[in-house]
Amino acid sequence: MNIENLRAYCLSLKGVTEDVKWGHDLCFLIGGKMFCVTNLEGDPSVSFKVSDSEFDELSVSQSIIPAPYMARNKWVQVQSWDRLTEKEWETYVKQSYELIKSKLTKKLQKEIEEA
């Protein structure tokens, strides 16, 4: 995975928008809520939300840490593009998308699905 492939994959998900926040972070959003963030400068890193059980498992593995500022919400930060396989990247990013989408109002979820 690389930033171009990550961007293409995220934007292929229904209702996703992108925005640059804090001057150097490319954020992917569903319903205005972030589900994946990657930096545009410096060392590569990607942050996304995971399930509670995966958070405990992943955050102690090599090149994956609790995401700064977002760990309390069960986000992890992957610090190397080659840490995960292409399939794992897609699985975790899609899961993060679904976890965030599930917290949106039912009305907004319906609008996204019908768009």
N, C-alpha and C positions, 0 to 999 in steps of 0.2 A: 504494500500500500504506500502511496505517497499523497501529497496534499491535493494534487489534481484529481486522483482517483477518489479520494475521500470526498472532495467537493462534488464530483459527479454523482457519487452514490447518495450522498445526503440530499442533493437537489432532486434526485429521482423519486424520493419518498413524497407521498401526497401532502400538499399544503406547506411544504418547507420553504422558508425564506432564509436569506443570509444577511449578515450585517458585520461590520468591523467595529469592535468596541475596544475601548481603552487604548486606541491608537495602533494596536498591533495584533489583536486577537480576532480571528475569523470565527464567527459564531453562527451556528445553524439553529433555527428556531421553528417550533411548531406552535401555532396559536400565540405567538409573541413570547414563548418561553424557550429558553435555551435547552438543547439536548446534546449538543456536541460543540466543543470549542478547540481550536488549534491555533498555535501561535504562527505569525507570519515572519517573525524575526528570531534570530538566535537558534538555540538547539531545538530540534523537533520535539513537540509534545502534543498530545491530544487528550482531552478530558471528556468524560461522559458518565452518565448515571448508570449504576448497576443495581442488581437486587441486593438485599441485605446479606444473604449468604455468600454471594459472589464478592461483595466488598471485602469481607473478612479474608477470603481466600486470595483474591487478587492483590490486595494492598500489601501483602507480605512477600509477593513474588518479585523476581528480578526485573528491574526497569519499569516497575509499576508501583506508584505510591498513592496514598490518599491525596486527592486533588486539593491544592491550596485553596482556602476559603470555602470549599464546597464539600469537604469530607464529611461534615455533619449531615449532609444530605445524600450520603452514599455515592459520591462521585470519585472516580479514580483518574489518575493521570498516567498515560502510557508515555514513556520517555524515549522510545525508539520505534521507528516505523517497522523495523523487522522483528519486533518483539512478538507480534501476533501474525498469524497467517491471514491471507486475504479473506478467507471464510470467517475466521474469528472476528476480524474487523467488522465485516458486514453484520455478523450476528450481534455483537455488542452494540454497535451503533443503532441497529434496528430496534434492539431491546430498549435502549435508552430513549429512542423516539417514542416507542409504545408506552413506556413508563411515564414520560412527561405528558404525552397525549391523554393518557387515562386520567390525569389530574385536571384536565380542562373541563369546562362546563359541558354538559350533554349537548346543549344547543351548539356550541362551538365545534364539538366533535362531529356532530351531524353535518354542519356546514362544510367542514374539511372533507368529509367523506363524499359529499354531494358535488363538490367543486370539480 
